[in-house]
Amino acid sequence: MFDKYLIRYITEFLKSCTDCGVYDIFNGYHICCVCKKFYCNKCIRKLHLDVCYLDRETMAYYCDSCNEQ
């Protein structure tokens, strides 16, 4: 039905949430810098990734478990 290259192109923009398993748009944000876990928009609101500003230009996100270490 669909071309395999089209499906691969579409799935490059989607990633599965490590907390609930729902697919969400992968844009490089909502990822813990230490453990590289991806969180969807719904889970990110309840987990509250901590933000650390590095050199006033880049942001680093840390999940609760990595932030405690």
C-alpha contacts under 8 A as a table, 3 or more apart, distances in Angstrom:
res1	aa1	res2	aa2	distance
2	F	6	L	6.87
2	F	7	I	6.96
3	D	6	L	5.25
3	D	7	I	6.50
4	K	7	I	5.14
4	K	8	R	6.23
5	Y	8	R	5.05
5	Y	9	Y	6.08
6	L	9	Y	5.02
6	L	10	I	6.22
7	I	10	I	5.15
7	I	11	T	6.13
8	R	11	T	5.16
8	R	12	E	6.24
9	Y	12	E	5.39
9	Y	13	F	7.39
10	I	13	F	5.77
10	I	14	L	7.18
11	T	14	L	5.03
11	T	15	K	7.58
12	E	15	K	7.63
12	E	26	F	7.85
13	F	25	I	5.48
13	F	26	F	5.24
13	F	27	N	7.34
14	L	23	Y	5.97
14	L	24	D	5.40
14	L	25	I	4.65
14	L	26	F	5.23
15	K	23	Y	5.32
15	K	24	D	5.66
15	K	25	I	6.39
15	K	26	F	5.60
15	K	38	F	7.72
16	S	21	G	5.27
16	S	22	V	5.50
16	S	23	Y	4.37
16	S	24	D	6.46
16	S	38	F	7.38
16	S	39	Y	7.96
16	S	40	C	7.79
17	C	20	C	5.73
17	C	21	G	4.60
17	C	22	V	5.41
17	C	23	Y	6.14
17	C	24	D	7.14
17	C	37	K	7.89
17	C	38	F	5.47
17	C	39	Y	4.80
17	C	40	C	5.38
18	T	21	G	5.75
18	T	37	K	6.15
18	T	38	F	5.82
18	T	39	Y	6.12
19	D	39	Y	6.63
19	D	43	C	7.12
20	C	43	C	7.54
22	V	40	C	7.14
23	Y	40	C	7.33
24	D	40	C	5.64
24	D	41	N	7.48
25	I	40	C	7.97
26	F	29	Y	7.41
28	G	31	I	6.88
30	H	38	F	5.92
30	H	39	Y	5.61
30	H	40	C	7.21
30	H	41	N	7.96
30	H	44	I	6.95
30	H	49	L	7.54
30	H	61	Y	7.08
31	I	36	K	5.62
31	I	37	K	5.46
31	I	38	F	4.58
31	I	39	Y	6.50
31	I	61	Y	6.53
31	I	62	Y	7.73
32	C	35	C	5.78
32	C	36	K	4.86
32	C	37	K	5.48
32	C	38	F	6.88
32	C	49	L	7.63
32	C	60	A	7.64
32	C	61	Y	5.16
32	C	62	Y	4.70
32	C	63	C	5.62
33	C	36	K	5.56
33	C	60	A	6.20
33	C	61	Y	5.79
33	C	62	Y	5.95
34	V	62	Y	6.91
34	V	66	C	6.67
35	C	66	C	7.32
39	Y	42	K	7.99
39	Y	43	C	5.90
39	Y	44	I	5.76
40	C	43	C	5.40
40	C	44	I	6.00
41	N	44	I	5.19
41	N	45	R	6.64
42	K	45	R	5.74
42	K	46	K	7.26
43	C	46	K	5.39
43	C	47	L	6.08
44	I	47	L	5.13
44	I	48	H	5.70
44	I	49	L	6.73
45	R	48	H	5.61
47	L	63	C	7.26
47	L	64	D	7.17
48	H	63	C	7.41
48	H	64	D	7.75
49	L	61	Y	5.77
49	L	62	Y	5.41
49	L	63	C	4.94
49	L	64	D	6.80
50	D	61	Y	5.53
50	D	62	Y	5.15
50	D	63	C	6.47
50	D	64	D	7.52
50	D	67	N	7.41
51	V	59	M	6.45
51	V	60	A	5.68
51	V	61	Y	4.78
51	V	62	Y	6.61
52	C	59	M	5.70
52	C	60	A	5.06
52	C	61	Y	6.41
52	C	62	Y	7.97
53	Y	56	R	5.68
53	Y	57	E	7.10
53	Y	58	T	5.95
53	Y	59	M	4.62
53	Y	60	A	6.31
54	L	57	E	6.37
54	L	58	T	5.29
54	L	59	M	5.90
54	L	60	A	7.11
55	D	58	T	6.52
56	R	59	M	7.93
62	Y	66	C	6.03
62	Y	67	N	5.64
63	C	66	C	5.47
63	C	67	N	5.95
64	D	67	N	5.09
64	D	68	E	6.36
65	S	68	E	5.50
65	S	69	Q	7.00
66	C	69	Q	5.44
